[in-house]
Amino acid sequence: MKPDILVICGPTASGKTALAAELALRLGGEVVSADSMQVYRGMDIGTAKPTPSETLGVPHHMIDVADPEENYSVARYVQEAVPIVDGLLARGRLPIVAGGTGLYIDHLVAGRRFAPFEPDSGLRQTLQRRVRDEGLPALREELERVDPEAARRIHPNDEKRTLRALEVYLSTGKTITQHDRDSRALPDRYTPLTIALGFQERPCMWERIDRRVDQMMERGLEEEVRGLLARGVPQSCTAMQAIGYKELAAALAQGRPAAEGAEEIKLRSRQYAKRQLTWFRRNQAAHWFHWDKVPNFSAALAFSTELVRDCGLQ
């Protein structure tokens, strides 16, 4: 089928943001971020949010849509991003989905329908009280009775997903396994042309990651983390588990130098980049563009523009 959206993906520090903005200028598009941490307001440096100059005046969506205290989810991302993509298509604009969170990209492309759930129903609080009173194993036993497949899939110590699975069953009468199966049986909502960025040599990627972490520290990442903690953002919340924030917050709490935290950020970022590459390489339809030691954006733009036109996306 003819593609209707463009996806730019790849590991951290691979130049996705810059390429997406340039392509949006050339092709009459707008960028829809697919980054699970750029959704949080006030977390700018550590998530490498594009600055006003880096956006090149192109609208960027799905950035700064939640407070750090909120537990943002892929379900909420799809719910909020789908209307944006549909709106761009209706206006004749090219949606350019750009980011490194493969789960968000895959579910957005599918237009995945998640099990209905009322967050203010009080059911979650009831289940959380039961965990405190009865212990998680008791609720695990209940899940094994109603949805044994989910029980096998979810780690015994994963309280959040265990409660979510029970929550879905108790509020809808249908297991989360069946909800997922029904959703996956539906055709994808969008047909993407996917361009994946990588590196010819692994050491080049490590060097680029290390350099970006150094730049983040120079721009004030330590101060950003201190500011979040000072305003009461819990160190345990989802947002503060992001690479860059977790390591620095731990170093500060333990009285260690921020430089030690920065070295840990580099290590975790390299590990994350490897996981991202593994995820994106599963996509047999992706068109890969690999950087040399020095990224050549002119070549990447030419490569991408030709692919877009050959596929009839423009």
BARO-127268 format. One record per residue (C-alpha): residue in three letters; y negated, z negated, x negated. Coordinates in nm, 3 decimals, padded with zeros to 5 digits. Layout:
REM BARO-127268
(atom ALA; (Y; Z; X))
...
***
This chain:
REM BARO-127268
(atom MET; (00.000; 00.000; 00.000))
(atom LYS; (-00.357; 00.062; -00.109))
(atom PRO; (-00.507; -00.255; -00.263))
(atom ASP; (-00.788; -00.426; -00.075))
(atom ILE; (-00.880; -00.704; -00.319))
(atom LEU; (-00.908; -00.734; -00.697))
(atom VAL; (-00.756; -01.035; -00.876))
(atom ILE; (-00.860; -01.134; -01.230))
(atom CYS; (-00.627; -01.400; -01.372))
(atom GLY; (-00.512; -01.538; -01.704))
(atom PRO; (-00.496; -01.855; -01.911))
(atom THR; (-00.788; -02.085; -01.977))
(atom ALA; (-01.066; -01.946; -02.199))
(atom SER; (-00.947; -01.586; -02.156))
(atom GLY; (-01.275; -01.446; -02.026))
(atom LYS; (-01.193; -01.420; -01.655))
(atom THR; (-01.536; -01.531; -01.536))
(atom ALA; (-01.729; -01.290; -01.755))
(atom LEU; (-01.510; -00.992; -01.667))
(atom ALA; (-01.520; -01.071; -01.294))
(atom ALA; (-01.900; -01.091; -01.289))
(atom GLU; (-01.939; -00.763; -01.479))
(atom LEU; (-01.692; -00.586; -01.251))
(atom ALA; (-01.866; -00.723; -00.943))
(atom LEU; (-02.192; -00.570; -01.065))
(atom ARG; (-02.028; -00.234; -01.129))
(atom LEU; (-01.816; -00.219; -00.816))
(atom GLY; (-02.031; -00.380; -00.550))
(atom GLY; (-01.825; -00.695; -00.527))
(atom GLU; (-01.855; -01.070; -00.502))
(atom VAL; (-01.647; -01.331; -00.683))
(atom VAL; (-01.417; -01.577; -00.508))
(atom SER; (-01.322; -01.851; -00.752))
(atom ALA; (-00.954; -01.951; -00.769))
(atom ASP; (-00.995; -02.262; -00.982))
(atom SER; (-00.863; -02.589; -00.844))
(atom MET; (-01.125; -02.795; -01.029))
(atom GLN; (-01.437; -02.581; -00.992))
(atom VAL; (-01.430; -02.677; -00.624))
(atom TYR; (-01.569; -03.021; -00.717))
(atom ARG; (-01.941; -03.085; -00.721))
(atom GLY; (-02.086; -03.250; -01.032))
(atom MET; (-01.799; -03.139; -01.254))
(atom ASP; (-01.962; -02.846; -01.427))
(atom ILE; (-01.912; -02.858; -01.802))
(atom GLY; (-01.547; -02.962; -01.815))
(atom THR; (-01.442; -02.704; -01.555))
(atom ALA; (-01.636; -02.425; -01.728))
(atom LYS; (-01.826; -02.335; -01.412))
(atom PRO; (-02.034; -02.022; -01.462))
(atom THR; (-02.398; -02.094; -01.532))
(atom PRO; (-02.668; -01.901; -01.340))
(atom SER; (-02.701; -01.661; -01.633))
(atom GLU; (-02.324; -01.609; -01.650))
(atom THR; (-02.298; -01.515; -01.282))
(atom LEU; (-02.530; -01.218; -01.349))
(atom GLY; (-02.681; -01.272; -01.005))
(atom VAL; (-02.347; -01.204; -00.836))
(atom PRO; (-02.253; -01.440; -00.550))
(atom HIS; (-01.970; -01.673; -00.648))
(atom HIS; (-01.778; -01.843; -00.367))
(atom MET; (-01.546; -02.147; -00.352))
(atom ILE; (-01.739; -02.338; -00.618))
(atom ASP; (-01.890; -02.683; -00.542))
(atom VAL; (-01.725; -02.717; -00.200))
(atom ALA; (-01.591; -03.074; -00.232))
(atom ASP; (-01.690; -03.412; -00.372))
(atom PRO; (-01.484; -03.550; -00.663))
(atom GLU; (-01.360; -03.837; -00.448))
(atom GLU; (-01.185; -03.593; -00.213))
(atom ASN; (-00.825; -03.488; -00.265))
(atom TYR; (-00.866; -03.112; -00.237))
(atom SER; (-00.551; -02.911; -00.164))
(atom VAL; (-00.422; -02.555; -00.175))
(atom ALA; (-00.401; -02.565; 00.206))
(atom ARG; (-00.771; -02.643; 00.233))
(atom TYR; (-00.850; -02.378; -00.028))
(atom VAL; (-00.672; -02.106; 00.171))
(atom GLN; (-00.830; -02.224; 00.495))
(atom GLU; (-01.179; -02.195; 00.344))
(atom ALA; (-01.131; -01.889; 00.121))
(atom VAL; (-00.965; -01.656; 00.374))
(atom PRO; (-01.277; -01.629; 00.597))
(atom ILE; (-01.485; -01.553; 00.288))
(atom VAL; (-01.253; -01.273; 00.175))
(atom ASP; (-01.231; -01.135; 00.528))
(atom GLY; (-01.609; -01.144; 00.557))
(atom LEU; (-01.655; -00.954; 00.231))
(atom LEU; (-01.410; -00.687; 00.343))
(atom ALA; (-01.587; -00.656; 00.678))
(atom ARG; (-01.920; -00.603; 00.498))
(atom GLY; (-01.776; -00.341; 00.266))
(atom ARG; (-01.796; -00.568; -00.038))
(atom LEU; (-01.509; -00.591; -00.289))
(atom PRO; (-01.356; -00.941; -00.305))
(atom ILE; (-01.284; -01.026; -00.669))
(atom VAL; (-01.060; -01.332; -00.681))
(atom ALA; (-01.096; -01.479; -01.029))
(atom GLY; (-00.937; -01.789; -01.176))
(atom GLY; (-00.651; -01.953; -01.353))
(atom THR; (-00.491; -02.155; -01.074))
(atom GLY; (-00.193; -01.935; -00.994))
(atom LEU; (-00.089; -02.142; -00.693))
(atom TYR; (-00.427; -02.086; -00.529))
(atom ILE; (-00.420; -01.713; -00.601))
(atom ASP; (-00.067; -01.663; -00.468))
(atom HIS; (-00.130; -01.857; -00.148))
(atom LEU; (-00.462; -01.683; -00.085))
(atom VAL; (-00.305; -01.339; -00.128))
(atom ALA; (-00.030; -01.441; 00.114))
(atom GLY; (-00.280; -01.594; 00.353))
(atom ARG; (-00.028; -01.873; 00.367))
(atom ARG; (-00.022; -02.064; 00.693))
(atom PHE; (00.034; -02.433; 00.634))
(atom ALA; (00.186; -02.684; 00.869))
(atom PRO; (-00.079; -02.810; 01.114))
(atom PHE; (-00.206; -03.156; 01.039))
(atom GLU; (-00.483; -03.378; 01.176))
(atom PRO; (-00.624; -03.572; 00.878))
(atom ASP; (-00.794; -03.830; 01.104))
(atom SER; (-00.495; -03.899; 01.327))
(atom GLY; (-00.413; -04.227; 01.154))
(atom LEU; (-00.056; -04.118; 01.082))
(atom ARG; (-00.112; -04.102; 00.706))
(atom GLN; (-00.250; -04.456; 00.704))
(atom THR; (00.049; -04.575; 00.907))
(atom LEU; (00.292; -04.419; 00.661))
(atom GLN; (00.102; -04.566; 00.366))
(atom ARG; (00.126; -04.912; 00.523))
(atom ARG; (00.500; -04.859; 00.567))
(atom VAL; (00.529; -04.777; 00.196))
(atom ARG; (00.358; -05.105; 00.112))
(atom ASP; (00.567; -05.304; 00.360))
(atom GLU; (00.908; -05.132; 00.331))
(atom GLY; (00.889; -04.951; -00.004))
(atom LEU; (00.905; -04.580; -00.075))
(atom PRO; (01.291; -04.566; -00.083))
(atom ALA; (01.298; -04.655; 00.288))
(atom LEU; (01.078; -04.358; 00.373))
(atom ARG; (01.280; -04.139; 00.141))
(atom GLU; (01.590; -04.227; 00.344))
(atom GLU; (01.407; -04.124; 00.660))
(atom LEU; (01.307; -03.791; 00.504))
(atom GLU; (01.665; -03.729; 00.393))
(atom ARG; (01.777; -03.768; 00.754))
(atom VAL; (01.519; -03.532; 00.910))
(atom ASP; (01.464; -03.281; 00.628))
(atom PRO; (01.733; -03.306; 00.357))
(atom GLU; (01.614; -02.985; 00.189))
(atom ALA; (01.264; -03.126; 00.138))
(atom ALA; (01.413; -03.452; 00.016))
(atom ARG; (01.608; -03.265; -00.251))
(atom ARG; (01.301; -03.067; -00.352))
(atom ILE; (01.056; -03.359; -00.373))
(atom HIS; (01.090; -03.602; -00.663))
(atom PRO; (01.203; -03.950; -00.548))
(atom ASN; (00.885; -04.106; -00.693))
(atom ASP; (00.645; -03.849; -00.542))
(atom GLU; (00.489; -04.062; -00.272))
(atom LYS; (00.218; -03.812; -00.177))
(atom ARG; (00.455; -03.523; -00.102))
(atom THR; (00.712; -03.749; 00.062))
(atom LEU; (00.450; -03.879; 00.305))
(atom ARG; (00.319; -03.528; 00.366))
(atom ALA; (00.668; -03.406; 00.460))
(atom LEU; (00.719; -03.696; 00.701))
(atom GLU; (00.369; -03.650; 00.837))
(atom VAL; (00.439; -03.286; 00.923))
(atom TYR; (00.765; -03.369; 01.097))
(atom LEU; (00.629; -03.664; 01.295))
(atom SER; (00.315; -03.478; 01.407))
(atom THR; (00.469; -03.137; 01.486))
(atom GLY; (00.838; -03.197; 01.554))
(atom LYS; (00.923; -02.933; 01.297))
(atom THR; (01.017; -02.999; 00.933))
(atom ILE; (00.792; -02.890; 00.649))
(atom THR; (01.085; -02.683; 00.520))
(atom GLN; (01.092; -02.482; 00.844))
(atom HIS; (00.714; -02.445; 00.845))
(atom ASP; (00.728; -02.307; 00.490))
(atom ARG; (01.017; -02.076; 00.574))
(atom ASP; (00.836; -01.936; 00.879))
(atom SER; (00.518; -01.882; 00.679))
(atom ARG; (00.692; -01.704; 00.391))
(atom ALA; (00.863; -01.466; 00.633))
(atom LEU; (00.525; -01.322; 00.731))
(atom PRO; (00.377; -01.027; 00.536))
(atom ASP; (00.102; -01.098; 00.281))
(atom ARG; (-00.248; -01.097; 00.422))
(atom TYR; (-00.395; -00.897; 00.131))
(atom THR; (-00.276; -00.631; -00.112))
(atom PRO; (-00.408; -00.717; -00.458))
(atom LEU; (-00.473; -00.513; -00.768))
(atom THR; (-00.408; -00.776; -01.034))
(atom ILE; (-00.554; -00.764; -01.384))
(atom ALA; (-00.425; -01.035; -01.616))
(atom LEU; (-00.602; -01.125; -01.940))
(atom GLY; (-00.415; -01.245; -02.246))
(atom PHE; (-00.419; -01.242; -02.626))
(atom GLN; (-00.236; -01.024; -02.874))
(atom GLU; (-00.165; -01.326; -03.096))
(atom ARG; (-00.112; -01.683; -02.978))
(atom PRO; (-00.327; -01.836; -03.260))
(atom CYS; (-00.624; -01.635; -03.128))
(atom MET; (-00.586; -01.810; -02.794))
(atom TRP; (-00.563; -02.153; -02.958))
(atom GLU; (-00.877; -02.082; -03.160))
(atom ARG; (-01.069; -01.969; -02.853))
(atom ILE; (-00.960; -02.277; -02.658))
(atom ASP; (-01.060; -02.511; -02.942))
(atom ARG; (-01.399; -02.343; -02.974))
(atom ARG; (-01.466; -02.376; -02.603))
(atom VAL; (-01.382; -02.747; -02.604))
(atom ASP; (-01.622; -02.794; -02.896))
(atom GLN; (-01.890; -02.612; -02.696))
(atom MET; (-01.824; -02.832; -02.393))
(atom MET; (-01.875; -03.142; -02.605))
(atom GLU; (-02.198; -02.998; -02.745))
(atom ARG; (-02.320; -02.926; -02.391))
(atom GLY; (-02.266; -03.287; -02.288))
(atom LEU; (-01.915; -03.327; -02.149))
(atom GLU; (-01.904; -03.692; -02.256))
(atom GLU; (-02.224; -03.763; -02.062))
(atom GLU; (-02.088; -03.577; -01.760))
(atom VAL; (-01.774; -03.794; -01.758))
(atom ARG; (-01.976; -04.113; -01.807))
(atom GLY; (-02.199; -04.015; -01.517))
(atom LEU; (-01.907; -03.958; -01.282))
(atom LEU; (-01.753; -04.295; -01.370))
(atom ALA; (-02.088; -04.470; -01.339))
(atom ARG; (-02.138; -04.342; -00.986))
(atom GLY; (-01.801; -04.486; -00.886))
(atom VAL; (-01.570; -04.184; -00.895))
(atom PRO; (-01.224; -04.344; -00.940))
(atom GLN; (-01.052; -04.261; -01.266))
(atom SER; (-00.729; -04.222; -01.066))
(atom CYS; (-00.854; -03.960; -00.817))
(atom THR; (-00.731; -03.599; -00.829))
(atom ALA; (-01.054; -03.460; -00.971))
(atom MET; (-01.052; -03.701; -01.264))
(atom GLN; (-00.699; -03.592; -01.355))
(atom ALA; (-00.840; -03.255; -01.459))
(atom ILE; (-00.804; -03.162; -01.825))
(atom GLY; (-01.122; -03.265; -02.000))
(atom TYR; (-01.203; -03.552; -01.769))
(atom LYS; (-00.878; -03.747; -01.787))
(atom GLU; (-00.871; -03.751; -02.168))
(atom LEU; (-01.234; -03.848; -02.215))
(atom ALA; (-01.225; -04.111; -01.940))
(atom ALA; (-00.921; -04.269; -02.106))
(atom ALA; (-01.085; -04.266; -02.448))
(atom LEU; (-01.400; -04.427; -02.312))
(atom ALA; (-01.202; -04.690; -02.118))
(atom GLN; (-01.006; -04.779; -02.432))
(atom GLY; (-01.313; -04.790; -02.654))
(atom ARG; (-01.196; -04.497; -02.865))
(atom PRO; (-01.435; -04.232; -03.003))
(atom ALA; (-01.507; -03.940; -02.771))
(atom ALA; (-01.402; -03.712; -03.057))
(atom GLU; (-01.045; -03.839; -03.018))
(atom GLY; (-01.059; -03.751; -02.650))
(atom ALA; (-01.184; -03.404; -02.741))
(atom GLU; (-00.883; -03.344; -02.964))
(atom GLU; (-00.655; -03.448; -02.679))
(atom ILE; (-00.837; -03.203; -02.451))
(atom LYS; (-00.762; -02.922; -02.695))
(atom LEU; (-00.392; -03.013; -02.702))
(atom ARG; (-00.364; -03.040; -02.321))
(atom SER; (-00.558; -02.716; -02.278))
(atom ARG; (-00.317; -02.530; -02.507))
(atom GLN; (-00.020; -02.670; -02.315))
(atom TYR; (-00.180; -02.571; -01.986))
(atom ALA; (-00.250; -02.219; -02.113))
(atom LYS; (00.120; -02.176; -02.192))
(atom ARG; (00.212; -02.282; -01.838))
(atom GLN; (-00.045; -02.041; -01.696))
(atom LEU; (00.098; -01.753; -01.897))
(atom THR; (00.446; -01.835; -01.770))
(atom TRP; (00.319; -01.832; -01.411))
(atom PHE; (00.125; -01.505; -01.435))
(atom ARG; (00.401; -01.323; -01.622))
(atom ARG; (00.622; -01.360; -01.317))
(atom ASN; (00.403; -01.105; -01.142))
(atom GLN; (00.567; -00.772; -01.222))
(atom ALA; (00.276; -00.581; -01.065))
(atom ALA; (00.008; -00.732; -01.291))
(atom HIS; (-00.175; -00.503; -01.534))
(atom TRP; (-00.222; -00.689; -01.862))
(atom PHE; (-00.515; -00.649; -02.097))
(atom HIS; (-00.473; -00.832; -02.428))
(atom TRP; (-00.764; -00.935; -02.646))
(atom ASP; (-00.766; -00.892; -03.022))
(atom LYS; (-00.913; -01.167; -03.238))
(atom VAL; (-01.260; -01.075; -03.112))
(atom PRO; (-01.266; -00.995; -02.736))
(atom ASN; (-01.389; -00.644; -02.659))
(atom PHE; (-01.545; -00.666; -02.313))
(atom SER; (-01.652; -00.303; -02.314))
(atom ALA; (-01.288; -00.200; -02.351))
(atom ALA; (-01.178; -00.448; -02.084))
(atom LEU; (-01.442; -00.315; -01.844))
(atom ALA; (-01.334; 00.044; -01.905))
(atom PHE; (-00.967; -00.049; -01.859))
(atom SER; (-01.036; -00.240; -01.538))
(atom THR; (-01.273; 00.016; -01.387))
(atom GLU; (-01.024; 00.296; -01.444))
(atom LEU; (-00.746; 00.094; -01.279))
(atom VAL; (-00.966; 00.017; -00.979))
(atom ARG; (-01.053; 00.380; -00.927))
(atom ASP; (-00.697; 00.506; -00.986))
(atom CYS; (-00.571; 00.265; -00.720))
(atom GLY; (-00.832; 00.379; -00.471))
(atom LEU; (-00.989; 00.035; -00.451))
(atom GLN; (-01.329; 00.200; -00.502))
***
